[in-house]
């Protein structure tokens, strides 16, 4: 998992693409973020901001990268990107179809510079089809993929916004996985050449819905609250406690349901597990609602400590981060600012946790590409590149 010999050209902004390249950077890759000369990645300035006055989203998914600022609408700017791609292993872009063609950094052009490049396009709806050119954000993709419909308590209630941007983050994760797959094909294949990968975030959300869509393919029309993992079963649900907090109960398997019933001294409930009678199911749901309302969340956690009853608290984000096990995942950058680190336990080398200033690495990267100081100064004077380093 050590990608220290891999160079990634990051031609993305906002959240999905930068998250993909952040994961690669966390694994040691040299990620060079290409930003335009007209402000760069919008996420730099989006509220809320950090103490360093940088957008919190940008701060969260751009650590350890190098930034160059280039006007890719110019011939000289495109030449910079071509030379950068010629020396790279992965090129990831997140524009709507047609934009990279106009900027002359499409797959065919980049592959001419580097026939072995792994080129990943990450969009909302893919490179072809009636929606390919349609603008969209995470919420739009989740709506079209059927996810929002399943966030309701029942078919008559209003769909709820997911707490995390599911399409953005899962799309970024899939893009990183696709990049790694392309690198593996190149490393272990037989003269496979380059790889082009077309990823639609809507398709990724669809892929995450396997537990629901298997029913659709069987001819059913699943609705929120009627499927096993969306509230149909009382033993897999969320319950309020006496202090207006919540706990989760996920005793799907009989052995866990038995442990739950034994822990709460309700052996009479054992017989109702996996029952299908609607009246019995509703009665069990009422029983569990009353049961959990008898104690506070903390009291229930004490009661279930050390058991496999599948009962856990519903934490808000601050409580989630404060957990001891999570604190081991928190890393600190050079400013002393904490952030969520790479989620896999591995022997990865320490990575640079700095968040790059736009264009901070323009001069050093151009020098690596063979530009001399005079050429770099000329590009800067002509507004082709900008440097804050």
VEXNULO-895176 format. One record per residue (C-alpha): residue number from 1; residue in three letters; x, y negated, z negated. Coordinates in pm, whole numbers. Layout:
% residues N
(NUM, ALA, (X, Y, Z))
...
% end
This chain:
% residues 389
(1, UNK, (0, 0, 0))
(2, UNK, (300, -233, 17))
(3, UNK, (253, -449, 326))
(4, UNK, (561, -665, 271))
(5, UNK, (678, -598, 629))
(6, UNK, (342, -699, 779))
(7, UNK, (263, -1050, 907))
(8, UNK, (-99, -1160, 938))
(9, UNK, (-223, -1461, 1134))
(10, UNK, (-528, -1592, 948))
(11, UNK, (-749, -1787, 1190))
(12, UNK, (-1047, -1799, 951))
(13, UNK, (-1208, -2035, 704))
(14, UNK, (-1472, -2057, 431))
(15, UNK, (-1518, -1717, 257))
(16, UNK, (-1544, -1389, 458))
(17, UNK, (-1224, -1407, 664))
(18, UNK, (-1012, -1564, 391))
(19, UNK, (-1125, -1289, 152))
(20, UNK, (-1011, -1029, 406))
(21, UNK, (-668, -1186, 444))
(22, UNK, (-647, -1243, 69))
(23, UNK, (-675, -869, 15))
(24, UNK, (-393, -815, 264))
(25, UNK, (-184, -1081, 91))
(26, UNK, (-246, -909, -241))
(27, UNK, (-96, -597, -87))
(28, UNK, (216, -789, 3))
(29, UNK, (147, -907, 358))
(30, UNK, (288, -1239, 478))
(31, UNK, (-35, -1423, 560))
(32, UNK, (-2, -1742, 764))
(33, UNK, (-318, -1948, 751))
(34, UNK, (-370, -2157, 1064))
(35, UNK, (-568, -2473, 988))
(36, UNK, (-667, -2749, 1227))
(37, UNK, (-531, -3104, 1197))
(38, UNK, (-876, -3246, 1120))
(39, UNK, (-900, -3150, 755))
(40, UNK, (-844, -2777, 785))
(41, UNK, (-1057, -2519, 606))
(42, UNK, (-1382, -2685, 491))
(43, UNK, (-1372, -2478, 173))
(44, UNK, (-1082, -2693, 49))
(45, UNK, (-1328, -2972, -26))
(46, UNK, (-1649, -2790, -116))
(47, UNK, (-1775, -2836, -475))
(48, UNK, (-1734, -2712, -735))
(49, UNK, (-1366, -2795, -749))
(50, UNK, (-1082, -2679, -973))
(51, UNK, (-874, -2896, -1205))
(52, UNK, (-639, -2942, -910))
(53, UNK, (-932, -3091, -711))
(54, UNK, (-942, -2796, -471))
(55, UNK, (-1266, -2622, -382))
(56, UNK, (-1316, -2327, -614))
(57, UNK, (-1403, -2093, -327))
(58, UNK, (-1087, -2191, -139))
(59, UNK, (-881, -2152, -456))
(60, UNK, (-1021, -1805, -511))
(61, UNK, (-940, -1650, -171))
(62, UNK, (-627, -1823, -43))
(63, UNK, (-357, -1761, -300))
(64, UNK, (-16, -1651, -185))
(65, UNK, (-71, -1752, 177))
(66, UNK, (133, -1994, 386))
(67, UNK, (-46, -2275, 566))
(68, UNK, (36, -2442, 895))
(69, UNK, (-169, -2724, 1046))
(70, UNK, (-203, -2707, 1426))
(71, UNK, (-426, -2874, 1685))
(72, UNK, (-521, -2571, 1891))
(73, UNK, (-711, -2779, 2145))
(74, UNK, (-375, -2884, 2291))
(75, UNK, (-146, -2679, 2514))
(76, UNK, (144, -2727, 2272))
(77, UNK, (-72, -2619, 1978))
(78, UNK, (-181, -2306, 2161))
(79, UNK, (182, -2231, 2237))
(80, UNK, (256, -2245, 1864))
(81, UNK, (-18, -1989, 1794))
(82, UNK, (98, -1769, 2082))
(83, UNK, (452, -1761, 1946))
(84, UNK, (319, -1696, 1598))
(85, UNK, (104, -1404, 1724))
(86, UNK, (395, -1262, 1923))
(87, UNK, (576, -1206, 1594))
(88, UNK, (270, -1084, 1399))
(89, UNK, (104, -751, 1327))
(90, UNK, (-255, -861, 1259))
(91, UNK, (-464, -1149, 1393))
(92, UNK, (-797, -1216, 1220))
(93, UNK, (-1044, -1475, 1345))
(94, UNK, (-1390, -1571, 1223))
(95, UNK, (-1537, -1798, 1491))
(96, UNK, (-1853, -1754, 1692))
(97, UNK, (-1801, -1576, 2025))
(98, UNK, (-1649, -1804, 2286))
(99, UNK, (-1455, -2032, 2053))
(100, UNK, (-1131, -1836, 2073))
(101, UNK, (-1164, -1831, 2453))
(102, UNK, (-1184, -2210, 2457))
(103, UNK, (-881, -2230, 2228))
(104, UNK, (-694, -1977, 2442))
(105, UNK, (-637, -1745, 2145))
(106, UNK, (-881, -1468, 2244))
(107, UNK, (-778, -1104, 2222))
(108, UNK, (-675, -1070, 2585))
(109, UNK, (-450, -1376, 2565))
(110, UNK, (-298, -1278, 2231))
(111, UNK, (-245, -921, 2352))
(112, UNK, (-41, -1058, 2642))
(113, UNK, (193, -1210, 2384))
(114, UNK, (188, -901, 2163))
(115, UNK, (52, -577, 2316))
(116, UNK, (57, -403, 1976))
(117, UNK, (-143, -667, 1788))
(118, UNK, (-432, -557, 1565))
(119, UNK, (-696, -820, 1642))
(120, UNK, (-1006, -844, 1421))
(121, UNK, (-1308, -1062, 1503))
(122, UNK, (-1542, -1118, 1208))
(123, UNK, (-1879, -1277, 1287))
(124, UNK, (-2237, -1270, 1167))
(125, UNK, (-2391, -1078, 1456))
(126, UNK, (-2104, -939, 1661))
(127, UNK, (-1955, -1029, 1997))
(128, UNK, (-2251, -926, 2213))
(129, UNK, (-2629, -910, 2205))
(130, UNK, (-2904, -1173, 2177))
(131, UNK, (-2786, -1308, 1840))
(132, UNK, (-2412, -1320, 1914))
(133, UNK, (-2398, -1701, 1948))
(134, UNK, (-2641, -1770, 1664))
(135, UNK, (-2510, -1963, 1364))
(136, UNK, (-2559, -1806, 1025))
(137, UNK, (-2445, -1770, 667))
(138, UNK, (-2451, -1492, 411))
(139, UNK, (-2818, -1541, 323))
(140, UNK, (-2924, -1515, 687))
(141, UNK, (-2734, -1190, 733))
(142, UNK, (-2874, -1041, 413))
(143, UNK, (-3224, -1135, 528))
(144, UNK, (-3187, -973, 869))
(145, UNK, (-3025, -661, 724))
(146, UNK, (-3322, -589, 496))
(147, UNK, (-3135, -652, 171))
(148, UNK, (-3338, -954, 57))
(149, UNK, (-3663, -764, 99))
(150, UNK, (-3534, -511, -154))
(151, UNK, (-3446, -774, -417))
(152, UNK, (-3811, -818, -514))
(153, UNK, (-3984, -656, -808))
(154, UNK, (-4262, -548, -570))
(155, UNK, (-4386, -620, -219))
(156, UNK, (-4594, -919, -332))
(157, UNK, (-4314, -1109, -507))
(158, UNK, (-4060, -1350, -360))
(159, UNK, (-3724, -1211, -244))
(160, UNK, (-3443, -1322, -474))
(161, UNK, (-3104, -1455, -372))
(162, UNK, (-2831, -1200, -457))
(163, UNK, (-2600, -1318, -732))
(164, UNK, (-2293, -1265, -512))
(165, UNK, (-2254, -1336, -137))
(166, UNK, (-2287, -973, -36))
(167, UNK, (-2249, -1011, 341))
(168, UNK, (-1950, -1243, 317))
(169, UNK, (-1757, -1033, 70))
(170, UNK, (-1842, -693, 215))
(171, UNK, (-1769, -826, 563))
(172, UNK, (-1430, -948, 447))
(173, UNK, (-1358, -617, 277))
(174, UNK, (-1450, -427, 593))
(175, UNK, (-1231, -658, 803))
(176, UNK, (-934, -585, 579))
(177, UNK, (-1006, -212, 601))
(178, UNK, (-1029, -235, 980))
(179, UNK, (-696, -418, 994))
(180, UNK, (-535, -143, 787))
(181, UNK, (-693, 118, 1010))
(182, UNK, (-548, -53, 1315))
(183, UNK, (-205, -63, 1155))
(184, UNK, (-230, 309, 1075))
(185, UNK, (-330, 388, 1432))
(186, UNK, (-32, 193, 1556))
(187, UNK, (202, 362, 1312))
(188, UNK, (81, 719, 1354))
(189, UNK, (-75, 719, 1701))
(190, UNK, (89, 800, 2028))
(191, UNK, (145, 481, 2225))
(192, UNK, (-196, 343, 2123))
(193, UNK, (-99, -16, 2199))
(194, UNK, (-309, -288, 2044))
(195, UNK, (-643, -261, 1867))
(196, UNK, (-946, -487, 1895))
(197, UNK, (-1211, -465, 1622))
(198, UNK, (-1552, -636, 1642))
(199, UNK, (-1716, -664, 1298))
(200, UNK, (-2063, -810, 1238))
(201, UNK, (-2139, -892, 875))
(202, UNK, (-2505, -805, 928))
(203, UNK, (-2398, -456, 1036))
(204, UNK, (-2181, -421, 726))
(205, UNK, (-2479, -502, 501))
(206, UNK, (-2684, -248, 696))
(207, UNK, (-2413, 10, 632))
(208, UNK, (-2439, -60, 259))
(209, UNK, (-2809, 24, 271))
(210, UNK, (-2769, 396, 339))
(211, UNK, (-2977, 491, 34))
(212, UNK, (-3271, 298, 179))
(213, UNK, (-3232, 353, 552))
(214, UNK, (-3228, 731, 530))
(215, UNK, (-3595, 697, 430))
(216, UNK, (-3663, 466, 725))
(217, UNK, (-3514, 720, 964))
(218, UNK, (-3745, 981, 813))
(219, UNK, (-4047, 771, 903))
(220, UNK, (-4108, 605, 566))
(221, UNK, (-4142, 232, 508))
(222, UNK, (-3965, 174, 175))
(223, UNK, (-4065, -133, -25))
(224, UNK, (-3899, -303, -319))
(225, UNK, (-3976, -127, -645))
(226, UNK, (-4075, 199, -476))
(227, UNK, (-3737, 359, -407))
(228, UNK, (-3528, 550, -663))
(229, UNK, (-3267, 275, -698))
(230, UNK, (-3495, -29, -682))
(231, UNK, (-3730, 32, -973))
(232, UNK, (-3944, 333, -887))
(233, UNK, (-3804, 529, -1182))
(234, UNK, (-3829, 401, -1540))
(235, UNK, (-3501, 578, -1623))
(236, UNK, (-3319, 360, -1369))
(237, UNK, (-3416, 4, -1448))
(238, UNK, (-3343, -315, -1644))
(239, UNK, (-3508, -384, -1980))
(240, UNK, (-3539, -692, -2200))
(241, UNK, (-3419, -681, -2559))
(242, UNK, (-3556, -861, -2863))
(243, UNK, (-3314, -1154, -2822))
(244, UNK, (-3421, -1220, -2460))
(245, UNK, (-3112, -1048, -2323))
(246, UNK, (-3113, -742, -2100))
(247, UNK, (-2970, -391, -2077))
(248, UNK, (-2946, -142, -1794))
(249, UNK, (-3065, 217, -1815))
(250, UNK, (-2934, 447, -1541))
(251, UNK, (-3005, 799, -1666))
(252, UNK, (-3065, 959, -1328))
(253, UNK, (-2930, 1303, -1418))
(254, UNK, (-3119, 1517, -1671))
(255, UNK, (-2815, 1550, -1900))
(256, UNK, (-2791, 1172, -1937))
(257, UNK, (-3165, 1139, -1994))
(258, UNK, (-3139, 1402, -2266))
(259, UNK, (-2859, 1208, -2434))
(260, UNK, (-3067, 891, -2415))
(261, UNK, (-3373, 1052, -2571))
(262, UNK, (-3164, 1208, -2848))
(263, UNK, (-2991, 879, -2925))
(264, UNK, (-3319, 687, -2959))
(265, UNK, (-3486, 974, -3150))
(266, UNK, (-3751, 1023, -2885))
(267, UNK, (-3739, 1392, -2787))
(268, UNK, (-4102, 1359, -2677))
(269, UNK, (-3988, 1163, -2372))
(270, UNK, (-3767, 1443, -2240))
(271, UNK, (-4047, 1610, -2044))
(272, UNK, (-4122, 1303, -1833))
(273, UNK, (-3790, 1274, -1656))
(274, UNK, (-3813, 1299, -1276))
(275, UNK, (-4190, 1318, -1297))
(276, UNK, (-4381, 1194, -993))
(277, UNK, (-4726, 1124, -1135))
(278, UNK, (-4782, 745, -1104))
(279, UNK, (-4980, 719, -1429))
(280, UNK, (-4713, 905, -1624))
(281, UNK, (-4438, 695, -1468))
(282, UNK, (-4617, 373, -1558))
(283, UNK, (-4677, 492, -1914))
(284, UNK, (-4309, 583, -1953))
(285, UNK, (-4209, 240, -1825))
(286, UNK, (-4432, 79, -2089))
(287, UNK, (-4285, 300, -2361))
(288, UNK, (-3929, 206, -2266))
(289, UNK, (-4018, -162, -2242))
(290, UNK, (-4154, -156, -2597))
(291, UNK, (-3861, 51, -2720))
(292, UNK, (-3589, -182, -2592))
(293, UNK, (-3778, -485, -2721))
(294, UNK, (-3732, -359, -3078))
(295, UNK, (-3360, -444, -3101))
(296, UNK, (-3114, -704, -2982))
(297, UNK, (-2875, -631, -2700))
(298, UNK, (-2584, -609, -2943))
(299, UNK, (-2775, -368, -3165))
(300, UNK, (-2850, -144, -2869))
(301, UNK, (-2487, -148, -2766))
(302, UNK, (-2390, -39, -3116))
(303, UNK, (-2652, 233, -3104))
(304, UNK, (-2526, 370, -2771))
(305, UNK, (-2155, 325, -2839))
(306, UNK, (-1967, 647, -2770))
(307, UNK, (-2259, 816, -2594))
(308, UNK, (-2322, 908, -2232))
(309, UNK, (-2673, 770, -2237))
(310, UNK, (-2605, 539, -1939))
(311, UNK, (-2710, 223, -2121))
(312, UNK, (-2503, -92, -2076))
(313, UNK, (-2546, -467, -2119))
(314, UNK, (-2637, -719, -1851))
(315, UNK, (-2361, -980, -1883))
(316, UNK, (-2354, -1327, -1738))
(317, UNK, (-2037, -1415, -1542))
(318, UNK, (-1861, -1570, -1843))
(319, UNK, (-1932, -1264, -2057))
(320, UNK, (-1817, -1035, -1777))
(321, UNK, (-1482, -1211, -1748))
(322, UNK, (-1435, -1210, -2128))
(323, UNK, (-1439, -829, -2149))
(324, UNK, (-1109, -675, -2261))
(325, UNK, (-1094, -438, -1965))
(326, UNK, (-1160, -725, -1723))
(327, UNK, (-899, -948, -1886))
(328, UNK, (-638, -698, -1773))
(329, UNK, (-745, -783, -1420))
(330, UNK, (-706, -1160, -1464))
(331, UNK, (-390, -1312, -1323))
(332, UNK, (-250, -1660, -1377))
(333, UNK, (-102, -1885, -1111))
(334, UNK, (187, -2125, -1152))
(335, UNK, (-49, -2393, -1290))
(336, UNK, (-168, -2158, -1560))
(337, UNK, (-508, -2124, -1389))
(338, UNK, (-669, -1780, -1422))
(339, UNK, (-823, -1593, -1130))
(340, UNK, (-954, -1247, -1053))
(341, UNK, (-674, -1027, -924))
(342, UNK, (-654, -733, -683))
(343, UNK, (-906, -469, -798))
(344, UNK, (-705, -154, -727))
(345, UNK, (-463, -17, -984))
(346, UNK, (-141, 35, -794))
(347, UNK, (231, -32, -798))
(348, UNK, (206, -339, -576))
(349, UNK, (490, -587, -614))
(350, UNK, (421, -922, -775))
(351, UNK, (277, -1168, -524))
(352, UNK, (292, -1545, -494))
(353, UNK, (-19, -1684, -663))
(354, UNK, (9, -2039, -534))
(355, UNK, (-275, -2186, -329))
(356, UNK, (-120, -2354, -23))
(357, UNK, (-153, -2723, 55))
(358, UNK, (-274, -2769, 413))
(359, UNK, (28, -2769, 640))
(360, UNK, (273, -2712, 356))
(361, UNK, (455, -2444, 554))
(362, UNK, (431, -2588, 904))
(363, UNK, (799, -2681, 928))
(364, UNK, (934, -2357, 781))
(365, UNK, (709, -2135, 995))
(366, UNK, (789, -2324, 1314))
(367, UNK, (1157, -2293, 1232))
(368, UNK, (1112, -1917, 1196))
(369, UNK, (950, -1915, 1541))
(370, UNK, (1257, -2078, 1695))
(371, UNK, (1153, -2443, 1709))
(372, UNK, (1441, -2680, 1633))
(373, UNK, (1398, -2992, 1424))
(374, UNK, (1374, -3217, 1727))
(375, UNK, (1093, -3009, 1875))
(376, UNK, (906, -3001, 1544))
(377, UNK, (934, -3378, 1510))
(378, UNK, (804, -3422, 1864))
(379, UNK, (504, -3199, 1795))
(380, UNK, (431, -3396, 1479))
(381, UNK, (461, -3732, 1655))
(382, UNK, (217, -3613, 1920))
(383, UNK, (-34, -3499, 1657))
(384, UNK, (-4, -3133, 1755))
(385, UNK, (105, -3028, 1407))
(386, UNK, (89, -3177, 1061))
(387, UNK, (311, -3102, 768))
(388, UNK, (280, -3169, 398))
(389, UNK, (595, -2970, 321))
% end
